[in-house]
Amino acid sequence: MRPADRAAPIVCAALNFAAAVALLFVLAPATPLVADPAARVVYVGTHLLEWRLGWLTWIAAGLSLLWFYTWWRARISAPHIALIFAALGLCADLTAETILIVSGPDTFLQRAPFAFALTGGVANGLYTIAGALLTLSTPLSLVARVWAWTMWAAGALLSIGALFALPFLVAASTAVLFALFCPWCVYLAVRLR
């Protein structure tokens, strides 16, 4: 396999890592982890450019995820339904992140709860279903299966936390999900060559 044939999983790993870093260092102060809504609004208002660039990073990560899932499905001949779930997830993600990008401090408190539930709950849930379907069709060792199902369990918990506004569950499951997902992409780039 030529290196270009592995671009999708490597780019996906890199962009999802960048999105996780952006979440940790740029976006987190305006998430529900900060209990005081007024402090979140002030943060968005004083860091609007960084806020918007952070969400653009997440859009890039979502686009790369669909590319990666397409690459993965082609290598294992999995059903196309996985890509349908992933594409629906991307639509939800793009909608939520666009809402967050265009929301300034004056509309942030009204729009953010819906956007966070849409990206963390709906989009992530659909991405998780797609990944689980691809995993079911992939020949893997026992260790890789445990790794994958731990990762998808974290994705499911993230969705539950986002839909029910449980910020600490969202934060913990996001950390586990991205710590497992980014190397997973690299693993599959080698495993499915």
ZAMARGU-4260 file (C-alpha; in steps of 0.2 Angstrom, whole numbers, plus 5000, padded with zeros to 4 digits):
<rodrens>
0) 5000/5000/5000 | 5006/5017/4995 | 5007/5030/5010 | 4994/5040/5001 | 4982/5025/5003
5) 4984/5028/5022 | 4980/5046/5022 | 4962/5045/5028 | 4966/5037/5045 | 4982/5047/5048
10) 4973/5063/5044 | 4958/5058/5054 | 4969/5054/5069 | 4978/5071/5068 | 4963/5082/5066
15) 4954/5073/5080 | 4969/5075/5091 | 4969/5094/5086 | 4950/5095/5090 | 4953/5087/5107
20) 4967/5099/5111 | 4956/5113/5106 | 4942/5107/5117 | 4954/5106/5132 | 4963/5122/5130
25) 4951/5134/5120 | 4933/5128/5121 | 4931/5120/5138 | 4929/5137/5147 | 4912/5140/5138
30) 4906/5122/5141 | 4894/5117/5155 | 4909/5111/5165 | 4910/5129/5170 | 4895/5130/5182
35) 4892/5149/5180 | 4883/5153/5164 | 4888/5171/5165 | 4907/5166/5166 | 4904/5156/5150
40) 4896/5171/5141 | 4910/5182/5146 | 4923/5169/5140 | 4914/5168/5123 | 4913/5187/5122
45) 4932/5189/5126 | 4938/5175/5116 | 4926/5175/5101 | 4940/5172/5087 | 4948/5157/5097
50) 4930/5150/5100 | 4926/5151/5082 | 4943/5143/5076 | 4941/5130/5089 | 4924/5124/5082
55) 4931/5125/5064 | 4944/5112/5070 | 4929/5101/5076 | 4921/5103/5058 | 4938/5098/5050
60) 4938/5083/5062 | 4921/5078/5058 | 4924/5079/5039 | 4940/5068/5041 | 4930/5055/5052
65) 4918/5053/5037 | 4933/5051/5026 | 4941/5038/5038 | 4925/5028/5039 | 4923/5028/5020
70) 4941/5021/5019 | 4938/5008/5033 | 4922/5002/5025 | 4930/5000/5008 | 4944/4989/5016
75) 4932/4977/5025 | 4917/4977/5013 | 4905/4982/5027 | 4887/4987/5024 | 4885/5005/5018
80) 4873/5008/5032 | 4888/5012/5043 | 4892/5027/5031 | 4874/5032/5032 | 4875/5034/5051
85) 4891/5043/5049 | 4884/5055/5036 | 4869/5059/5047 | 4881/5062/5062 | 4891/5074/5051
90) 4875/5083/5046 | 4871/5085/5065 | 4888/5090/5069 | 4890/5103/5056 | 4873/5110/5061
95) 4878/5111/5080 | 4895/5118/5077 | 4889/5131/5065 | 4876/5137/5078 | 4891/5138/5091
100) 4902/5147/5078 | 4889/5160/5074 | 4883/5162/5092 | 4890/5177/5100 | 4889/5182/5118
105) 4872/5189/5116 | 4864/5172/5110 | 4876/5160/5117 | 4865/5155/5132 | 4850/5152/5122
110) 4858/5142/5108 | 4872/5132/5116 | 4862/5119/5126 | 4854/5113/5110 | 4870/5114/5100
115) 4880/5104/5114 | 4866/5091/5114 | 4866/5090/5095 | 4885/5088/5093 | 4889/5078/5109
120) 4873/5068/5110 | 4866/5065/5092 | 4881/5067/5081 | 4893/5058/5092 | 4879/5044/5095
125) 4878/5042/5076 | 4897/5041/5074 | 4898/5028/5088 | 4885/5017/5079 | 4894/5019/5063
130) 4910/5014/5071 | 4902/5000/5080 | 4895/4993/5064 | 4912/4994/5055 | 4920/4985/5070
135) 4908/4971/5069 | 4913/4968/5051 | 4932/4970/5055 | 4943/4954/5058 | 4952/4959/5075
140) 4962/4951/5088 | 4954/4950/5106 | 4965/4964/5112 | 4959/4975/5097 | 4941/4970/5100
145) 4942/4975/5119 | 4950/4992/5113 | 4937/4995/5101 | 4922/4991/5112 | 4929/5001/5126
150) 4931/5016/5114 | 4913/5014/5108 | 4907/5012/5126 | 4915/5029/5130 | 4906/5036/5114
155) 4889/5030/5120 | 4892/5037/5137 | 4897/5053/5130 | 4881/5054/5120 | 4871/5050/5136
160) 4880/5063/5145 | 4877/5076/5132 | 4859/5072/5130 | 4855/5072/5149 | 4867/5087/5152
165) 4879/5078/5163 | 4895/5088/5160 | 4907/5077/5171 | 4901/5062/5161 | 4904/5071/5145
170) 4921/5076/5150 | 4927/5059/5157 | 4920/5049/5142 | 4927/5062/5129 | 4944/5060/5137
175) 4943/5041/5136 | 4936/5041/5118 | 4949/5052/5111 | 4963/5044/5120 | 4958/5027/5112
180) 4951/5034/5095 | 4966/5043/5089 | 4978/5029/5090 | 4964/5017/5084 | 4965/5027/5067
185) 4984/5024/5066 | 4982/5005/5071 | 4969/5003/5057 | 4980/5012/5045 | 4993/4998/5048
190) 4981/4984/5051 | 4970/4986/5035 | 4984/4990/5023
</rodrens>
